[in-house]
Amino acid sequence: YRLDGKNVMDSVPVNNGVFQFTGNVASPVNARLILDHKGVGISKLGRSVDMMELYIDNGTITVNAADSLKKGSVSGSKINLESAAYKAFIGAADKVMEAINNEYGAASEDKKKDPEFRKSLQERYTKASDEKKALQQKFIKENPGSFFSLVALTETAGSSMDVAKKTVDNPFNTLL
């Protein structure tokens, strides 16, 4: 996670399926929880890493996972419940984009060089990306008080958006 402009990496041992991090944060921070099942080190885990994205917040946060973090759940934190609702709202488009990425990754080197194959993937990816943006705009309008409306706004409009710009089409104005 990032804290005070710096990347923070921490680790703890897992004993009998249980681990515990402790500390304090000034506000919720987005983090990635990674489980190294074989103890080989994070740099050797590759793309198929067992990972969960969550928000670290003050209070007790519980992670439950039977066989993998990817399939796990987070409880005990309002921000993580809101995160799950936001992810579910945009999830269909994310799944399509992930499937396209996986299709490209599984393709042979010759297939990856095929312009028609790449064009087809790009067209499908662009369509799914546009659908995700539409869902994010809908989420912003339906949930103007949600922290995740700000997340959606940053993802769709970019972090360099001029929030002071007083125009009708400025999506930031819908959150005020």
N, C-alpha and C positions, 0 to 999 in steps of 0.2 A: 504494500500500500504506500501511498505518498503522505507525508506529514511534514509540515513546514517547508514545502518545496523539495523535499528529499525522498528518495525511494527508501523504504524500510523493509528489511527482510529479517525474519525471525524464525526460529525453529524450536520445537519441543519434541521429546520422545513420546511415542505411543506405547502405553503399557496396558496390556489386556484390552485393547480396543478403545482406550480412554486417553485423552490428552487435555491439557488446560493451558491457555494463555491468560495472563493477567496484565493489567495496565489501565491507563486512562487516556481518553482522547477528548479534545475540546468540542468536537462535533463529529457526526458520523463520517467515516471514511470508507471508500470502496476498497476492498481487498480481495486477494485470491488466496484461497487455502489449497495447498498442494500436498498430496500424500505420495511419498516415495515408498512404494510397497516393498521394493527390493533393497533399499538402502544404498543406491548407486550414486546419489547426489543429483541435485536439481539440473545441473548442466548436461546430464546424460539421459534425462527422461524423454526427450524428443517431443513430437507433436501429439502423441497419444497419452499425454500426462493426465493423471486422475486429479481433476481440479474442480473447485467450486468457487464461484464468485459470491461474495457476501459483503455486507456492511458491518464494520466494527463500530460499536456504539457503547457508551457507558451502560453498565448493567450486565446481567447474565444472559449470554447468548448460547443456545444449545444447538449443536450440529448432530443430526442423526443420519447414519448411513450404514446400511446392512452390508453391502458388498463394494461400494465405491462412492466417493464424494460426488461424482457426476450425477448420481441418482439420489443423493442425499437431500435433506431438508434442514431448514434453519427455523428455530422458534425462539421466543422470548424477547423479540425485538420488533417494535412497530415498523421501523424503517425497512427491515427485511421482509415483513408481510407486504408492505407497499411495493417493494422491489419485485416480489413474486407476482403481484397483481399486474404491474407494468409489463413484466416479461411475458406473462400469459396473454396480455392484450396485444402485444406485437409479435408473439411467438410463432405464428404461422409463417409469416414472412421470413423470420430468422431461420426457421427450419428449412425453407426452400433454399435460401442462400447457403446454408451449411451443406445441404445435399449437393448443390452445384459445386461447391469447393471440394467435397469428397469425391465427386465424379471426376473432376479434373485430377485430383491427387491419385486416383486409382487408374487413370488412363496410362497407356504405354507412352514411351517417349515419342514414338512416331505419331501417335494420335494427338499428343499435346502440340505437335508442330503443324497439324492439319488446320489450315485457316478456317474451313467450314465448321469444324468441331469447336474451335475457339470462338467463332462468331456466334454460334448457337448458344454456347454457354454464356457469353457476354450479354446477348439479348435477353435470355431468361433471367440472368442475374440483375440486369437493369430493371426489368419488369418487377421482380421481387423487391428490389431496393425502393422503387417508386411506391409500391404497395406499403412497404414499411413506413416510409415518410408520411403517407396519407394516414396510416393508423396512428403515428405519432402526433400528427396535427389534430386528429380527432381526440386523442388522449388529452392533449393540452387544453382543448376547448371544454372537454367534459370534466377535467380535474384541475382547474386553475390554481388551487391551493396546494397541490401536491409537489413535493420535492422532485418527483420524477417527471413532472411537466418541465421543470428546468433542465433535467437530464435530456428529455426528448428535444427540447428547444435547442440545446447545445449540439446535439447530434444532427439535427436537421438544418439549423441555421449557421452552425459553426461557432467556435468560441470567440471569433473576432467580430461578431455582429455588433453594430452600434446600437446599444440599448437606449441611448438618449435620443435617437432619431424619432421624431414625432410624426410618424406616418401611419396611415390606416392599416397598411399591410404588414407593419412590424409585429411579428408574432409575440414579442415580449409584452406588448401592450395588453394582450388578452389575459396576462397573469396578474395585472394590477387591480 
